[in-house]
Amino acid sequence: MMVLRKLWCPQFFLDANRVNARCKLSAMNQLEKWNADDVISLRFPEHAQSEAESGRDARRTQKARRFLIPYALIKTDKERKQLSKIKRIIFGDAQLSKQDENDALIVFTAQKWAAILVYRRRKTTSGSQAASSWPGQCASYE
C-alpha cells in the first residue's frame, strides 16, 4: 500500500522574485524539492508569471513555466472592491507603478485561491515595506 505524502494544507503561490532560476535560494530549493516529492503544491500566479517573463532571462522564464498558473479572474464588484482594498492596505494612497499593480493582483489571486503567498519584501514606490501588511497568509524569505 502506497502512503500519500502530500500535506493537507493550502497551496503555495510564488511571487516573481522567487523564481530561483539559479537555485541559490535555499528556502526555495526546499520548497521546490517538496513540490517535486508531492508533499506540497507550488503555483505561479498569472501576474507573477508575466513579470518573470518580462526580464527576457531564458532560465527564469523556463523555471517559471514549470508551475501551474492560477488566474485572478476578477469578475464581480465584490472582487474589484477586494482588489482596491488590497491596494490601499499595501500601498496607501500612493501612485502605483506597473509592478505595484502586479503585486496587488498577485496578493488578490493568492487570497482568492486561499493560498500561502511566498515573496521577498521590497520597498514600494512610496517607500513603505510592501507585503508587510498583506492580507491573508504570507511567507517572506529574504
Backbone bond lengths (Angstrom), bond angles and torsions (degrees), N, CA, C in turn:
res aa  C-N    CA-C-N  psi(-1)  N-CA   C-N-CA  omega(-1)  CA-C   N-CA-C  phi
1 M - - - 1.447 - - 1.525 109.22 -
2 M 1.330 115.57 130.84 1.459 120.96 179.85 1.527 109.92 -86.00
3 V 1.319 116.00 132.94 1.461 121.61 179.23 1.524 108.40 -92.93
4 L 1.330 116.20 127.73 1.454 120.23 177.45 1.521 109.70 -72.06
5 R 1.322 116.71 135.06 1.458 121.87 -177.03 1.516 112.53 -104.00
6 K 1.318 117.95 -17.68 1.455 120.70 -174.87 1.526 110.78 -62.75
7 L 1.331 115.02 128.52 1.465 120.23 177.72 1.519 109.38 -70.56
8 W 1.296 116.04 144.88 1.444 121.51 177.99 1.522 107.22 -89.36
9 C 1.332 115.70 76.43 1.458 121.83 -178.22 1.518 108.49 -142.53
10 P 1.330 116.65 168.98 1.466 118.29 178.81 1.527 111.66 -61.34
11 Q 1.295 114.78 159.98 1.459 118.53 174.91 1.529 109.23 -76.15
12 F 1.307 116.07 161.83 1.455 122.36 -179.95 1.525 108.46 -107.42
13 F 1.341 116.35 126.92 1.455 121.74 176.29 1.520 107.73 -103.15
14 L 1.323 116.80 136.03 1.455 122.10 -177.57 1.520 111.13 -101.64
15 D 1.321 115.48 137.89 1.454 121.19 172.60 1.526 107.74 -80.70
16 A 1.321 117.33 162.86 1.472 121.47 -176.96 1.522 112.50 -59.39
17 N 1.331 117.49 -30.30 1.469 119.41 -178.34 1.531 112.62 -80.00
18 R 1.309 117.90 6.67 1.460 121.89 177.48 1.526 112.09 -112.16
19 V 1.312 118.32 20.54 1.462 121.70 -178.17 1.521 111.26 -61.18
20 N 1.331 118.31 -39.99 1.469 122.64 175.41 1.528 112.19 62.45
21 A 1.330 116.49 43.23 1.468 121.45 -176.77 1.526 112.63 -61.42
22 R 1.324 117.42 -30.96 1.467 120.44 -178.92 1.532 112.44 -95.93
23 C 1.331 116.74 2.24 1.474 123.20 178.03 1.529 112.69 58.50
24 K 1.327 117.73 35.87 1.461 121.64 -179.21 1.529 113.02 -100.72
25 L 1.317 117.78 -2.38 1.459 121.56 -179.87 1.527 108.82 -97.84
26 S 1.326 116.41 103.96 1.468 120.04 -171.85 1.530 112.94 -60.70
27 A 1.329 117.28 -41.30 1.471 119.33 179.13 1.527 110.64 -64.03
28 M 1.327 117.06 -38.83 1.465 120.40 177.63 1.520 111.14 -69.24
29 N 1.326 117.14 -37.35 1.471 120.08 176.19 1.523 110.21 -57.06
30 Q 1.341 116.18 -41.31 1.467 120.26 179.93 1.530 110.73 -66.86
31 L 1.339 116.98 -45.68 1.469 119.74 178.47 1.532 110.82 -60.90
32 E 1.331 116.89 -41.39 1.459 120.24 178.99 1.528 112.01 -65.42
33 K 1.320 116.78 -36.39 1.469 120.52 176.81 1.528 109.96 -64.64
34 W 1.350 116.36 -45.76 1.460 119.60 178.55 1.525 110.79 -62.65
35 N 1.338 117.45 -36.72 1.458 120.62 177.36 1.534 109.76 -64.51
36 A 1.323 117.19 -45.72 1.474 121.64 179.18 1.522 111.63 -63.01
37 D 1.340 116.13 -32.89 1.469 121.15 179.58 1.527 112.35 -86.30
38 D 1.335 117.68 6.01 1.466 123.45 -179.50 1.529 113.80 62.01
39 V 1.313 116.19 33.88 1.467 120.32 176.56 1.526 109.88 -91.26
40 I 1.337 117.16 -37.34 1.467 123.24 176.46 1.525 108.03 -132.73
41 S 1.334 115.49 173.78 1.467 121.25 176.58 1.520 109.38 -120.43
42 L 1.335 116.56 120.77 1.465 121.92 175.10 1.526 108.59 -100.57
43 R 1.326 115.43 139.56 1.460 122.11 178.08 1.523 108.58 -133.91
44 F 1.326 116.68 160.40 1.455 122.03 -177.65 1.524 108.24 -130.08
45 P 1.341 118.88 96.66 1.474 121.41 -175.43 1.532 112.93 -54.04
46 E 1.320 116.00 152.75 1.465 121.93 -173.86 1.522 113.55 -53.27
47 H 1.324 118.41 -41.00 1.465 120.27 -176.87 1.527 111.33 -75.27
48 A 1.313 117.26 -29.58 1.466 120.26 173.14 1.527 109.45 -70.20
49 Q 1.327 115.63 -38.74 1.464 120.96 177.98 1.526 110.73 -59.61
50 S 1.329 116.78 -49.63 1.464 119.62 -177.87 1.531 110.99 -66.33
51 E 1.336 116.96 -35.37 1.464 120.66 177.12 1.532 110.65 -65.63
52 A 1.311 117.21 -41.28 1.468 121.31 179.55 1.528 111.00 -65.64
53 E 1.318 116.81 -36.76 1.458 120.62 -178.61 1.522 112.81 -78.02
54 S 1.320 117.84 -20.01 1.464 120.68 -175.36 1.531 112.53 -68.41
55 G 1.328 117.69 -21.15 1.452 120.90 -179.59 1.515 114.54 -77.29
56 R 1.307 117.76 -8.13 1.468 124.27 179.37 1.527 113.27 57.63
57 D 1.312 116.62 33.88 1.460 121.87 174.56 1.530 105.92 -98.96
58 A 1.310 116.86 113.17 1.470 121.87 -173.68 1.524 112.18 -58.57
59 R 1.338 118.03 -41.09 1.474 120.98 179.76 1.522 110.65 -63.25
60 R 1.324 115.27 -44.16 1.469 120.93 -179.03 1.528 110.50 -64.09
61 T 1.323 116.91 -44.87 1.467 120.94 179.33 1.522 110.81 -62.94
62 Q 1.321 116.54 -45.90 1.467 120.74 179.95 1.522 110.87 -60.88
63 K 1.325 116.92 -44.33 1.470 120.93 -179.79 1.525 110.06 -63.90
64 A 1.338 117.40 -44.88 1.461 121.40 -178.94 1.520 112.01 -62.10
65 R 1.301 117.42 -34.43 1.471 121.50 -177.55 1.522 113.52 -76.77
66 R 1.321 117.53 -4.82 1.474 120.31 178.80 1.527 112.71 -74.74
67 F 1.320 116.95 -16.83 1.462 121.22 -174.83 1.528 111.16 -104.19
68 L 1.327 115.88 152.39 1.458 120.72 174.07 1.523 109.36 -63.14
69 I 1.328 116.62 150.82 1.461 121.90 -174.94 1.531 110.21 -115.21
70 P 1.337 117.63 104.33 1.467 119.52 173.27 1.536 110.30 -78.29
71 Y 1.313 116.56 144.43 1.461 122.61 -177.81 1.521 110.91 -105.75
72 A 1.329 115.86 150.18 1.467 121.39 -179.97 1.531 110.41 -69.31
73 L 1.320 117.52 -43.73 1.473 123.12 178.11 1.530 112.29 47.72
74 I 1.305 116.57 56.86 1.473 121.75 179.88 1.521 108.03 -79.05
75 K 1.340 116.21 111.33 1.458 120.51 -173.90 1.524 113.98 -126.06
76 T 1.312 118.06 -20.18 1.459 119.75 -174.59 1.530 111.24 -112.30
77 D 1.327 115.86 161.91 1.466 120.37 175.81 1.522 110.57 -62.63
78 K 1.318 116.70 -36.49 1.462 120.87 178.45 1.537 110.62 -60.40
79 E 1.330 116.70 -41.88 1.466 120.61 179.34 1.525 111.17 -69.05
80 R 1.336 117.57 -39.24 1.463 120.37 177.34 1.532 110.82 -63.60
81 K 1.324 116.15 -39.90 1.474 120.37 177.09 1.525 110.64 -65.33
82 Q 1.323 116.44 -39.56 1.465 120.32 178.79 1.526 110.78 -63.70
83 L 1.326 117.99 -41.58 1.458 121.75 177.30 1.531 110.25 -62.58
84 S 1.323 117.43 -42.78 1.475 121.05 177.33 1.524 110.96 -61.61
85 K 1.317 115.85 -40.72 1.469 120.63 178.61 1.541 110.28 -63.37
86 I 1.305 116.82 -43.00 1.469 121.18 178.65 1.527 110.19 -61.29
87 K 1.324 117.25 -43.72 1.470 120.96 178.06 1.521 111.02 -59.69
88 R 1.334 116.50 -44.48 1.476 120.60 179.41 1.520 111.58 -64.07
89 I 1.331 117.21 -42.30 1.469 121.23 -179.06 1.525 110.63 -63.03
90 I 1.306 116.68 -44.97 1.461 120.38 -175.42 1.526 112.27 -78.69
91 F 1.322 116.64 -45.38 1.457 120.55 -169.03 1.521 115.40 -113.73
92 G 1.320 117.00 -4.17 1.468 118.83 -178.11 1.522 110.21 65.71
93 D 1.322 115.37 -139.43 1.468 120.38 -178.68 1.522 112.50 -99.29
94 A 1.321 117.59 13.89 1.463 122.02 -177.70 1.528 110.97 -66.87
95 Q 1.328 115.15 153.23 1.460 121.63 172.37 1.526 107.36 -66.54
96 L 1.321 117.75 130.01 1.459 120.86 -175.88 1.519 112.05 -94.41
97 S 1.319 115.22 135.06 1.461 120.95 173.09 1.526 107.90 -80.78
98 K 1.323 116.72 171.72 1.471 120.93 176.27 1.528 110.19 -60.19
99 Q 1.341 116.86 -38.68 1.467 120.74 178.70 1.535 110.65 -65.80
100 D 1.333 116.90 -39.80 1.464 120.36 176.92 1.531 110.94 -62.33
101 E 1.339 116.38 -43.33 1.473 121.14 177.20 1.529 109.92 -59.26
102 N 1.330 116.68 -45.52 1.467 120.84 178.16 1.521 111.09 -60.80
103 D 1.337 117.07 -44.14 1.463 120.53 179.58 1.528 111.04 -58.99
104 A 1.318 116.91 -43.58 1.466 120.21 179.06 1.533 110.35 -62.85
105 L 1.325 117.14 -40.49 1.468 120.66 178.39 1.525 111.80 -66.96
106 I 1.318 117.36 -35.44 1.470 120.93 177.43 1.528 109.74 -65.77
107 V 1.337 116.88 -43.88 1.471 120.89 177.45 1.525 109.69 -62.61
108 F 1.333 116.98 -45.00 1.463 120.90 178.86 1.530 110.36 -57.36
109 T 1.331 116.76 -47.10 1.466 121.14 -178.00 1.529 111.16 -62.05
110 A 1.324 116.31 -43.01 1.474 119.48 178.00 1.521 110.74 -62.68
111 Q 1.328 116.03 -42.80 1.458 118.94 179.80 1.537 111.16 -66.30
112 K 1.315 116.46 -42.31 1.472 120.79 -179.19 1.527 111.36 -59.21
113 W 1.344 116.79 -40.05 1.458 120.99 -177.15 1.524 112.51 -96.65
114 A 1.348 116.94 13.49 1.475 123.07 177.16 1.530 111.64 53.04
115 A 1.324 115.21 45.11 1.461 120.95 -178.79 1.525 110.83 -104.64
116 I 1.306 115.73 161.26 1.456 121.92 173.15 1.531 106.30 -92.22
117 L 1.322 116.28 124.78 1.461 121.04 -178.12 1.524 109.84 -90.99
118 V 1.319 116.07 126.92 1.464 122.38 178.60 1.532 106.72 -105.98
119 Y 1.311 117.01 122.10 1.458 121.91 -173.72 1.520 110.52 -148.19
120 R 1.315 115.87 174.95 1.450 123.03 172.00 1.519 107.19 -119.59
121 R 1.317 116.81 128.87 1.458 119.72 -179.92 1.509 110.88 -62.63
122 R 1.312 115.15 145.99 1.460 121.36 176.32 1.520 108.60 -145.89
123 K 1.296 115.67 162.18 1.466 120.30 173.91 1.522 108.25 -76.16
124 T 1.325 116.20 139.33 1.464 120.36 176.35 1.514 108.65 -84.26
125 T 1.314 116.24 174.29 1.465 120.16 177.41 1.521 110.71 -63.04
126 S 1.319 116.96 -24.23 1.465 120.18 178.30 1.527 111.48 -88.46
127 G 1.343 117.86 -3.56 1.455 121.55 177.54 1.517 114.73 93.68
128 S 1.336 118.02 -7.01 1.463 120.09 179.30 1.526 109.69 -80.35
129 Q 1.329 116.26 165.99 1.464 120.05 177.94 1.523 108.79 -81.13
130 A 1.314 116.59 112.04 1.460 120.05 176.39 1.516 108.59 -65.98
131 A 1.297 115.46 144.52 1.461 124.09 174.79 1.513 113.75 75.94
132 S 1.315 119.87 -7.91 1.457 118.99 179.54 1.522 110.88 -66.73
133 S 1.321 116.82 -22.03 1.460 119.74 178.64 1.523 111.35 -126.62
134 W 1.331 117.28 27.15 1.455 119.74 179.10 1.511 109.57 -63.67
135 P 1.343 116.83 137.90 1.465 119.72 177.19 1.522 110.87 -72.28
136 G 1.300 115.79 149.84 1.454 119.46 178.58 1.505 112.28 91.06
137 Q 1.311 116.05 -164.17 1.460 121.77 -175.94 1.520 110.14 -95.47
138 C 1.338 115.99 127.94 1.451 120.95 179.92 1.512 108.98 -136.07
139 A 1.311 115.50 148.00 1.472 121.19 174.77 1.524 106.86 -127.13
140 S 1.316 116.36 115.35 1.455 121.00 -177.03 1.517 110.13 -100.01
141 Y 1.320 115.30 130.13 1.459 121.08 176.43 1.511 107.58 -122.36
142 E 1.320 116.31 120.78 1.463 121.10 -179.32 1.504 110.22 -78.71
